Amino acid sequence: MKPILLTIKSGIQYSVLLLLLVLPALLFAQLDRTKHALSIKANYGLDVSAESANHSKNYLYGLHISYDKNIASSSDEWVRFFNAKNLSFGLTWNNLDHMMEIVDGKAYPAGQALGALAEVDFQLFKIGNAKILLTPGIGLSYLTQNVFTQPETSTIGSHINLTLTGELSAEIPISQNTSLVAGANILHYSNGAVVVPNGGINAMTGSVGVKTALSKPTDLTSAPETYHHIEGNNAEVWIGAGVRGKYRDKRKKFYRSGVYAGYNFYINRALSLKSGTHMVYYHSVFDIDRFDETFQYYGSSYDHIRLGIAAGADFTMGRLVVNAMYGKYLHYNSYHDIGWYWVLGLRYFFTPNIGVQSTLNLHGVQADYVNWGLIFRI
């Protein structure tokens, strides 16, 4: 079996995606005082996947329609601290028939991509009346072609895929209620490493469109935050489990369990610094005598336990927290002699002390597995 590089592009599990798809509704419910708008954008993009031998000739085009909500008048600290302007929830379509994977001289098209995308606009600065925005987005898409409909390919592992975007754009008003929008966007599709191989689709796109207000602000007076944050330093523990796919096998999975314990250093309601210890338990370890059956690339461990220490930060948006940490292994009997790791996490808190979490574990640019479970703060 040829080792398959599962990159960060193969990132986050379906549980994370589903949470993110309901995020706009959860946040909109708390921010119902401001202007509604509709955005329609057309886009065209080029393949930037270094792994694709045909990437210089590959291209896509599509359409993005979104419902936008201006949140600039919110009193939530994360809105003010990060200079957030809009939340949006949209539907996307991209024609990927010209995104070809070449295998033994034959071209395989990636088909069509239909999806839903949640985004947040952060204003970087203004030039006159024009706003310059940075807009990360994440969602879920259905791709019509994969490694099982086209067994010779290795780009897309399953029909259901993560959609990850990052856009730099300009919003230029042309009337009281209408703006022109134009931007450059990084677009990625992959399945979350649930099924491999899954190299993913990566494109750089340009978009142009129009944004039209649907209503005027009814109350621009800031209201107090309704969610009661933990204010001050606190301890944190999360527990959970996850899976990693096996090469070209829909059913076979490698199971892992994980625990984290650490301490958060409170800066404000939008930002905390943190440090702590991660432990991962392997339910199936690597056996060099059963290489094809047990190989898990950079995640291949001869022992059942790996242990590391890490530091990073939490970025808090009310009940939702995005986490990033970088760490050093104290113990990892690795087939590849891996010494460092990092994690990206998403948490949703039902109370200030209890929530659910989904945490992506990575080695370099390769995704290992996603741990999802519960999180507790004291």
LUMROKE-928251 format. One record per residue (C-alpha): residue number from 1; x, y, z. Coordinates in steps of 0.001 Angstrom, whole numbers. Layout:
BEGIN
<atom k="NUM" px="X" py="Y" pz="Z"/>
...
! end
This chain:
BEGIN
<atom k="1" px="0" py="0" pz="0"/>
<atom k="2" px="1305" py="3398" pz="-893"/>
<atom k="3" px="1318" py="5720" pz="2167"/>
<atom k="4" px="-1334" py="8424" pz="1885"/>
<atom k="5" px="-611" py="11927" pz="3088"/>
<atom k="6" px="-3613" py="13098" pz="5111"/>
<atom k="7" px="-3056" py="16841" pz="5326"/>
<atom k="8" px="-4742" py="19584" pz="7287"/>
<atom k="9" px="-6925" py="19764" pz="4221"/>
<atom k="10" px="-8431" py="16445" pz="5396"/>
<atom k="11" px="-9261" py="18104" pz="8691"/>
<atom k="12" px="-12406" py="18232" pz="10778"/>
<atom k="13" px="-15024" py="15526" pz="11432"/>
<atom k="14" px="-18703" py="15605" pz="10485"/>
<atom k="15" px="-19745" py="16406" pz="14051"/>
<atom k="16" px="-17834" py="19693" pz="13866"/>
<atom k="17" px="-19392" py="20544" pz="10545"/>
<atom k="18" px="-22928" py="19970" pz="11752"/>
<atom k="19" px="-22294" py="22227" pz="14739"/>
<atom k="20" px="-20933" py="24939" pz="12481"/>
<atom k="21" px="-23902" py="24686" pz="10158"/>
<atom k="22" px="-26266" py="25544" pz="13023"/>
<atom k="23" px="-23917" py="28241" pz="14378"/>
<atom k="24" px="-25538" py="31132" pz="12503"/>
<atom k="25" px="-28957" py="30245" pz="13923"/>
<atom k="26" px="-27536" py="30035" pz="17457"/>
<atom k="27" px="-25857" py="33423" pz="17152"/>
<atom k="28" px="-28572" py="35162" pz="15138"/>
<atom k="29" px="-31016" py="34435" pz="17937"/>
<atom k="30" px="-28934" py="36659" pz="20211"/>
<atom k="31" px="-28386" py="39396" pz="17587"/>
<atom k="32" px="-31820" py="40243" pz="16234"/>
<atom k="33" px="-31618" py="44044" pz="16383"/>
<atom k="34" px="-29709" py="44769" pz="13190"/>
<atom k="35" px="-29926" py="44916" pz="9398"/>
<atom k="36" px="-30625" py="41877" pz="7226"/>
<atom k="37" px="-29147" py="41549" pz="3738"/>
<atom k="38" px="-28938" py="39200" pz="779"/>
<atom k="39" px="-25683" py="38579" pz="-1106"/>
<atom k="40" px="-25291" py="36945" pz="-4513"/>
<atom k="41" px="-21794" py="36250" pz="-5866"/>
<atom k="42" px="-20436" py="34480" pz="-8930"/>
<atom k="43" px="-16975" py="32930" pz="-8716"/>
<atom k="44" px="-14262" py="31462" pz="-10914"/>
<atom k="45" px="-11192" py="29640" pz="-9625"/>
<atom k="46" px="-8006" py="27772" pz="-10489"/>
<atom k="47" px="-6644" py="24559" pz="-8968"/>
<atom k="48" px="-3713" py="25159" pz="-6587"/>
<atom k="49" px="-3208" py="21582" pz="-5364"/>
<atom k="50" px="504" py="20840" pz="-5533"/>
<atom k="51" px="-292" py="17096" pz="-5610"/>
<atom k="52" px="-2296" py="17439" pz="-8834"/>
<atom k="53" px="-223" py="16872" pz="-11989"/>
<atom k="54" px="-2873" py="18711" pz="-14003"/>
<atom k="55" px="-3530" py="21572" pz="-11584"/>
<atom k="56" px="-2296" py="24312" pz="-13947"/>
<atom k="57" px="-5133" py="23473" pz="-16377"/>
<atom k="58" px="-7895" py="22807" pz="-13854"/>
<atom k="59" px="-10588" py="25361" pz="-13093"/>
<atom k="60" px="-14040" py="25692" pz="-11525"/>
<atom k="61" px="-16909" py="28161" pz="-11499"/>
<atom k="62" px="-19982" py="28576" pz="-9340"/>
<atom k="63" px="-22463" py="30644" pz="-7368"/>
<atom k="64" px="-22860" py="31634" pz="-3708"/>
<atom k="65" px="-26138" py="33005" pz="-2270"/>
<atom k="66" px="-26151" py="34020" pz="1402"/>
<atom k="67" px="-28323" py="35590" pz="4071"/>
<atom k="68" px="-26250" py="38178" pz="5958"/>
<atom k="69" px="-26829" py="39802" pz="9318"/>
<atom k="70" px="-24990" py="42930" pz="10420"/>
<atom k="71" px="-23803" py="42532" pz="14019"/>
<atom k="72" px="-21637" py="45659" pz="14340"/>
<atom k="73" px="-23912" py="47211" pz="16981"/>
<atom k="74" px="-23780" py="44142" pz="19242"/>
<atom k="75" px="-22349" py="44662" pz="22717"/>
<atom k="76" px="-20781" py="41176" pz="22738"/>
<atom k="77" px="-17087" py="41601" pz="23514"/>
<atom k="78" px="-15932" py="39261" pz="20739"/>
<atom k="79" px="-17724" py="41426" pz="18165"/>
<atom k="80" px="-15921" py="44567" pz="19363"/>
<atom k="81" px="-12562" py="42899" pz="20046"/>
<atom k="82" px="-12315" py="41207" pz="16619"/>
<atom k="83" px="-14187" py="44028" pz="14808"/>
<atom k="84" px="-16781" py="41568" pz="13490"/>
<atom k="85" px="-19359" py="43055" pz="11108"/>
<atom k="86" px="-21555" py="40290" pz="9708"/>
<atom k="87" px="-22665" py="36716" pz="10227"/>
<atom k="88" px="-23942" py="34841" pz="7202"/>
<atom k="89" px="-25396" py="31514" pz="6175"/>
<atom k="90" px="-25377" py="30602" pz="2499"/>
<atom k="91" px="-25827" py="27975" pz="-187"/>
<atom k="92" px="-23014" py="27217" pz="-2617"/>
<atom k="93" px="-22707" py="25469" pz="-5972"/>
<atom k="94" px="-19488" py="24807" pz="-7844"/>
<atom k="95" px="-19020" py="23033" pz="-11163"/>
<atom k="96" px="-15916" py="20825" pz="-10709"/>
<atom k="97" px="-16096" py="18997" pz="-14026"/>
<atom k="98" px="-12950" py="20830" pz="-15148"/>
<atom k="99" px="-11062" py="19895" pz="-11953"/>
<atom k="100" px="-9412" py="16799" pz="-13439"/>
<atom k="101" px="-7329" py="14089" pz="-11794"/>
<atom k="102" px="-5124" py="12363" pz="-14372"/>
<atom k="103" px="-4480" py="8631" pz="-13786"/>
<atom k="104" px="-2610" py="6562" pz="-16392"/>
<atom k="105" px="-3343" py="9209" pz="-19009"/>
<atom k="106" px="-7104" py="9295" pz="-18355"/>
<atom k="107" px="-8867" py="12391" pz="-16961"/>
<atom k="108" px="-11412" py="12008" pz="-14163"/>
<atom k="109" px="-13687" py="15039" pz="-13422"/>
<atom k="110" px="-14680" py="15880" pz="-9835"/>
<atom k="111" px="-18336" py="16464" pz="-10734"/>
<atom k="112" px="-20617" py="18935" pz="-8969"/>
<atom k="113" px="-20441" py="20368" pz="-5431"/>
<atom k="114" px="-23596" py="21519" pz="-3582"/>
<atom k="115" px="-23283" py="22813" pz="-37"/>
<atom k="116" px="-24062" py="25123" pz="2859"/>
<atom k="117" px="-21547" py="27589" pz="4317"/>
<atom k="118" px="-21383" py="29633" pz="7536"/>
<atom k="119" px="-19160" py="32762" pz="7551"/>
<atom k="120" px="-18097" py="35691" pz="9735"/>
<atom k="121" px="-16888" py="39053" pz="8323"/>
<atom k="122" px="-14063" py="40799" pz="10206"/>
<atom k="123" px="-13333" py="44352" pz="9067"/>
<atom k="124" px="-9619" py="45027" pz="8644"/>
<atom k="125" px="-9875" py="48708" pz="7656"/>
<atom k="126" px="-11764" py="51171" pz="5444"/>
<atom k="127" px="-10719" py="53047" pz="2320"/>
<atom k="128" px="-13193" py="55881" pz="2018"/>
<atom k="129" px="-16609" py="54219" pz="2208"/>
<atom k="130" px="-15255" py="50839" pz="1084"/>
<atom k="131" px="-14822" py="48138" pz="3744"/>
<atom k="132" px="-11924" py="45685" pz="3482"/>
<atom k="133" px="-13027" py="42402" pz="5056"/>
<atom k="134" px="-11449" py="39103" pz="6071"/>
<atom k="135" px="-14039" py="36317" pz="5978"/>
<atom k="136" px="-13359" py="32745" pz="7149"/>
<atom k="137" px="-16050" py="30183" pz="6390"/>
<atom k="138" px="-16801" py="26537" pz="7049"/>
<atom k="139" px="-19562" py="24207" pz="5987"/>
<atom k="140" px="-20649" py="20943" pz="4451"/>
<atom k="141" px="-20918" py="19960" pz="768"/>
<atom k="142" px="-22039" py="17020" pz="-1336"/>
<atom k="143" px="-19658" py="16099" pz="-4166"/>
<atom k="144" px="-20978" py="13815" pz="-6863"/>
<atom k="145" px="-17685" py="11970" pz="-7558"/>
<atom k="146" px="-15288" py="10189" pz="-5165"/>
<atom k="147" px="-12795" py="7307" pz="-4962"/>
<atom k="148" px="-15593" py="4739" pz="-4994"/>
<atom k="149" px="-17495" py="6128" pz="-7994"/>
<atom k="150" px="-14080" py="6514" pz="-9699"/>
<atom k="151" px="-11823" py="3867" pz="-8053"/>
<atom k="152" px="-8684" py="4964" pz="-9919"/>
<atom k="153" px="-8723" py="8391" pz="-8230"/>
<atom k="154" px="-7463" py="9558" pz="-4809"/>
<atom k="155" px="-8670" py="13188" pz="-4579"/>
<atom k="156" px="-12062" py="12888" pz="-2843"/>
<atom k="157" px="-12793" py="10011" pz="-450"/>
<atom k="158" px="-16565" py="10352" pz="25"/>
<atom k="159" px="-19668" py="12209" pz="-1128"/>
<atom k="160" px="-20000" py="14309" pz="2056"/>
<atom k="161" px="-17148" py="16792" pz="2507"/>
<atom k="162" px="-15914" py="19684" pz="4567"/>
<atom k="163" px="-15964" py="23062" pz="2820"/>
<atom k="164" px="-13342" py="25485" pz="4118"/>
<atom k="165" px="-12919" py="29034" pz="2810"/>
<atom k="166" px="-10964" py="32194" pz="3568"/>
<atom k="167" px="-11756" py="35385" pz="1675"/>
<atom k="168" px="-10230" py="38862" pz="1433"/>
<atom k="169" px="-12826" py="41187" pz="-66"/>
<atom k="170" px="-13990" py="44757" pz="-608"/>
<atom k="171" px="-17555" py="45935" pz="-31"/>
<atom k="172" px="-18263" py="49178" pz="-1921"/>
<atom k="173" px="-21608" py="50974" pz="-1384"/>
<atom k="174" px="-23322" py="52256" pz="-4532"/>
<atom k="175" px="-26571" py="53343" pz="-2836"/>
<atom k="176" px="-28073" py="53484" pz="653"/>
<atom k="177" px="-29061" py="49805" pz="583"/>
<atom k="178" px="-26846" py="48232" pz="-2100"/>
<atom k="179" px="-23140" py="47430" pz="-2297"/>
<atom k="180" px="-20860" py="45839" pz="-4828"/>
<atom k="181" px="-18651" py="43066" pz="-3449"/>
<atom k="182" px="-15465" py="41602" pz="-4919"/>
<atom k="183" px="-12851" py="39347" pz="-3399"/>
<atom k="184" px="-10203" py="36635" pz="-3598"/>
<atom k="185" px="-10908" py="33369" pz="-1841"/>
<atom k="186" px="-9143" py="30141" pz="-872"/>
<atom k="187" px="-11483" py="27155" pz="-1246"/>
<atom k="188" px="-10978" py="23616" pz="37"/>
<atom k="189" px="-13027" py="20405" pz="-90"/>
<atom k="190" px="-12185" py="17209" pz="1826"/>
<atom k="191" px="-14014" py="14557" pz="3841"/>
<atom k="192" px="-12481" py="14935" pz="7298"/>
<atom k="193" px="-10225" py="11826" pz="7014"/>
<atom k="194" px="-13210" py="9573" pz="7710"/>
<atom k="195" px="-12492" py="7734" pz="4451"/>
<atom k="196" px="-9072" py="7688" pz="2736"/>
<atom k="197" px="-7431" py="8320" pz="293"/>
<atom k="198" px="-8648" py="11888" pz="384"/>
<atom k="199" px="-6155" py="14399" pz="-1005"/>
<atom k="200" px="-8806" py="17105" pz="-1270"/>
<atom k="201" px="-9566" py="19856" pz="-3763"/>
<atom k="202" px="-7875" py="23235" pz="-3306"/>
<atom k="203" px="-8551" py="26306" pz="-5425"/>
<atom k="204" px="-7915" py="30038" pz="-5484"/>
<atom k="205" px="-11045" py="31820" pz="-6642"/>
<atom k="206" px="-12143" py="35337" pz="-7484"/>
<atom k="207" px="-15709" py="36515" pz="-6941"/>
<atom k="208" px="-17919" py="39480" pz="-7838"/>
<atom k="209" px="-21467" py="40181" pz="-6757"/>
<atom k="210" px="-23998" py="42423" pz="-5086"/>
<atom k="211" px="-25266" py="42817" pz="-1526"/>
<atom k="212" px="-28725" py="44288" pz="-918"/>
<atom k="213" px="-30219" py="45262" pz="2451"/>
<atom k="214" px="-33552" py="43584" pz="3232"/>
<atom k="215" px="-34424" py="45700" pz="6275"/>
<atom k="216" px="-33300" py="48777" pz="8171"/>
<atom k="217" px="-31913" py="48705" pz="11719"/>
<atom k="218" px="-34765" py="48771" pz="14223"/>
<atom k="219" px="-32719" py="49298" pz="17358"/>
<atom k="220" px="-29038" py="50178" pz="17354"/>
<atom k="221" px="-28828" py="50422" pz="21140"/>
<atom k="222" px="-26443" py="47845" pz="22505"/>
<atom k="223" px="-27957" py="45300" pz="24874"/>
<atom k="224" px="-26088" py="43359" pz="27569"/>
<atom k="225" px="-24687" py="39970" pz="26684"/>
<atom k="226" px="-27129" py="37228" pz="27623"/>
<atom k="227" px="-24497" py="34513" pz="28069"/>
<atom k="228" px="-22655" py="34483" pz="31418"/>
<atom k="229" px="-18985" py="33823" pz="30683"/>
<atom k="230" px="-16446" py="32551" pz="33170"/>
<atom k="231" px="-14448" py="35673" pz="33965"/>
<atom k="232" px="-11008" py="34980" pz="35384"/>
<atom k="233" px="-8480" py="32161" pz="35135"/>
<atom k="234" px="-9895" py="28625" pz="35164"/>
<atom k="235" px="-8963" py="24955" pz="34880"/>
<atom k="236" px="-10233" py="22871" pz="31968"/>
<atom k="237" px="-10649" py="19159" pz="31196"/>
<atom k="238" px="-11990" py="17519" pz="28044"/>
<atom k="239" px="-12552" py="13868" pz="27249"/>
<atom k="240" px="-13635" py="12132" pz="24073"/>
<atom k="241" px="-12939" py="9668" pz="21281"/>
<atom k="242" px="-12508" py="9602" pz="17515"/>
<atom k="243" px="-11671" py="7572" pz="14421"/>
<atom k="244" px="-9283" py="7603" pz="11493"/>
<atom k="245" px="-10099" py="5958" pz="8163"/>
<atom k="246" px="-8275" py="2965" pz="6668"/>
<atom k="247" px="-6997" py="3082" pz="3084"/>
<atom k="248" px="-9787" py="2437" pz="543"/>
<atom k="249" px="-12094" py="837" pz="3110"/>
<atom k="250" px="-15453" py="2450" pz="3907"/>
<atom k="251" px="-16019" py="471" pz="7078"/>
<atom k="252" px="-12632" py="-112" pz="8712"/>
<atom k="253" px="-11598" py="2568" pz="11264"/>
<atom k="254" px="-8735" py="3146" pz="13667"/>
<atom k="255" px="-10172" py="4161" pz="17041"/>
<atom k="256" px="-8557" py="6587" pz="19484"/>
<atom k="257" px="-9545" py="8086" pz="22849"/>
<atom k="258" px="-8168" py="11345" pz="24207"/>
<atom k="259" px="-7965" py="13467" pz="27352"/>
<atom k="260" px="-6763" py="17025" pz="27928"/>
<atom k="261" px="-6172" py="18835" pz="31229"/>
<atom k="262" px="-4950" py="22418" pz="31416"/>
<atom k="263" px="-5291" py="25972" pz="32653"/>
<atom k="264" px="-6734" py="29072" pz="30948"/>
<atom k="265" px="-5293" py="32545" pz="31523"/>
<atom k="266" px="-8137" py="35031" pz="31086"/>
<atom k="267" px="-7452" py="38157" pz="28992"/>
<atom k="268" px="-11045" py="39218" pz="28278"/>
<atom k="269" px="-14325" py="37673" pz="27132"/>
<atom k="270" px="-12934" py="37268" pz="23621"/>
<atom k="271" px="-9430" py="35891" pz="24288"/>
<atom k="272" px="-7719" py="33511" pz="26725"/>
<atom k="273" px="-4209" py="32042" pz="26675"/>
<atom k="274" px="-3798" py="28422" pz="27766"/>
<atom k="275" px="-1418" py="25553" pz="28443"/>
<atom k="276" px="-1902" py="21904" pz="29336"/>
<atom k="277" px="-1319" py="18208" pz="28641"/>
<atom k="278" px="-2807" py="16004" pz="25916"/>
<atom k="279" px="-2962" py="12207" pz="26156"/>
<atom k="280" px="-4121" py="9893" pz="23349"/>
<atom k="281" px="-4924" py="6188" pz="23768"/>
<atom k="282" px="-4618" py="3963" pz="20668"/>
<atom k="283" px="-7126" py="1122" pz="20490"/>
<atom k="284" px="-5075" py="-300" pz="17559"/>
<atom k="285" px="-1299" py="186" pz="17475"/>
<atom k="286" px="1109" py="-62" pz="14564"/>
<atom k="287" px="2672" py="-3469" pz="13864"/>
<atom k="288" px="5433" py="-3444" pz="11255"/>
<atom k="289" px="4779" py="-7147" pz="10545"/>
<atom k="290" px="1188" py="-6186" pz="9568"/>
<atom k="291" px="2161" py="-2968" pz="7828"/>
<atom k="292" px="-752" py="-2541" pz="5398"/>
<atom k="293" px="-3307" py="-3531" pz="8017"/>
<atom k="294" px="-2070" py="-1221" pz="10802"/>
<atom k="295" px="-250" py="1674" pz="9091"/>
<atom k="296" px="-1612" py="5125" pz="10069"/>
<atom k="297" px="1048" py="7342" pz="8493"/>
<atom k="298" px="2326" py="10087" pz="10877"/>
<atom k="299" px="-151" py="8784" pz="13451"/>
<atom k="300" px="1481" py="5321" pz="13497"/>
<atom k="301" px="2411" py="4432" pz="17110"/>
<atom k="302" px="4024" py="1271" pz="18482"/>
<atom k="303" px="2562" py="2039" pz="21942"/>
<atom k="304" px="-1011" py="2481" pz="23118"/>
<atom k="305" px="-224" py="5844" pz="24784"/>
<atom k="306" px="1192" py="9119" pz="23521"/>
<atom k="307" px="1563" py="12155" pz="25791"/>
<atom k="308" px="2439" py="15808" pz="25142"/>
<atom k="309" px="2378" py="19330" pz="26571"/>
<atom k="310" px="1090" py="22341" pz="24616"/>
<atom k="311" px="298" py="26060" pz="24750"/>
<atom k="312" px="-2090" py="28203" pz="22730"/>
<atom k="313" px="-5200" py="30377" pz="22860"/>
<atom k="314" px="-9009" py="30333" pz="22943"/>
<atom k="315" px="-10973" py="32715" pz="20711"/>
<atom k="316" px="-14429" py="33104" pz="22251"/>
<atom k="317" px="-17621" py="34114" pz="20452"/>
<atom k="318" px="-20255" py="33842" pz="23181"/>
<atom k="319" px="-20984" py="30151" pz="23680"/>
<atom k="320" px="-18730" py="29151" pz="20798"/>
<atom k="321" px="-14952" py="28861" pz="21344"/>
<atom k="322" px="-12268" py="28235" pz="18711"/>
<atom k="323" px="-9057" py="26777" pz="20140"/>
<atom k="324" px="-5514" py="26424" pz="18728"/>
<atom k="325" px="-2483" py="24903" pz="20511"/>
<atom k="326" px="1066" py="23783" pz="19611"/>
<atom k="327" px="2881" py="21136" pz="21613"/>
<atom k="328" px="5868" py="18867" pz="22252"/>
<atom k="329" px="5567" py="15134" pz="22868"/>
<atom k="330" px="6837" py="13813" pz="26187"/>
<atom k="331" px="6231" py="10254" pz="24982"/>
<atom k="332" px="5382" py="9047" pz="21469"/>
<atom k="333" px="6879" py="5791" pz="20169"/>
<atom k="334" px="6362" py="6884" pz="16585"/>
<atom k="335" px="7196" py="4978" pz="13408"/>
<atom k="336" px="8200" py="8347" pz="11876"/>
<atom k="337" px="9961" py="9728" pz="14980"/>
<atom k="338" px="7443" py="12586" pz="15337"/>
<atom k="339" px="8304" py="15024" pz="18166"/>
<atom k="340" px="5833" py="17909" pz="17772"/>
<atom k="341" px="2094" py="18277" pz="17267"/>
<atom k="342" px="-679" py="20842" pz="17223"/>
<atom k="343" px="-4430" py="20881" pz="17691"/>
<atom k="344" px="-7387" py="22908" pz="16437"/>
<atom k="345" px="-10626" py="22734" pz="18379"/>
<atom k="346" px="-14213" py="23894" pz="18424"/>
<atom k="347" px="-16315" py="24014" pz="21606"/>
<atom k="348" px="-19945" py="24914" pz="22277"/>
<atom k="349" px="-20850" py="25649" pz="25909"/>
<atom k="350" px="-24359" py="24884" pz="27203"/>
<atom k="351" px="-23393" py="26543" pz="30488"/>
<atom k="352" px="-20222" py="28512" pz="31358"/>
<atom k="353" px="-18801" py="25260" pz="32791"/>
<atom k="354" px="-20024" py="22434" pz="30536"/>
<atom k="355" px="-19927" py="22013" pz="26778"/>
<atom k="356" px="-19186" py="19756" pz="23814"/>
<atom k="357" px="-15885" py="19780" pz="21965"/>
<atom k="358" px="-14353" py="18545" pz="18726"/>
<atom k="359" px="-10555" py="18696" pz="18449"/>
<atom k="360" px="-8430" py="18006" pz="15375"/>
<atom k="361" px="-4989" py="16508" pz="16135"/>
<atom k="362" px="-2222" py="17199" pz="13587"/>
<atom k="363" px="1421" py="16392" pz="12902"/>
<atom k="364" px="2962" py="19088" pz="10730"/>
<atom k="365" px="388" py="19584" pz="7975"/>
<atom k="366" px="-1088" py="16087" pz="8347"/>
<atom k="367" px="-4369" py="15448" pz="10145"/>
<atom k="368" px="-4238" py="12497" pz="12547"/>
<atom k="369" px="-7764" py="12190" pz="13954"/>
<atom k="370" px="-10562" py="14241" pz="15498"/>
<atom k="371" px="-11517" py="13759" pz="19132"/>
<atom k="372" px="-15057" py="14722" pz="20042"/>
<atom k="373" px="-16741" py="14595" pz="23454"/>
<atom k="374" px="-17352" py="16751" pz="26536"/>
<atom k="375" px="-15480" py="19697" pz="28068"/>
<atom k="376" px="-15588" py="20961" pz="31659"/>
<atom k="377" px="-14313" py="24237" pz="33145"/>
<atom k="378" px="-13827" py="25032" pz="36819"/>
! end
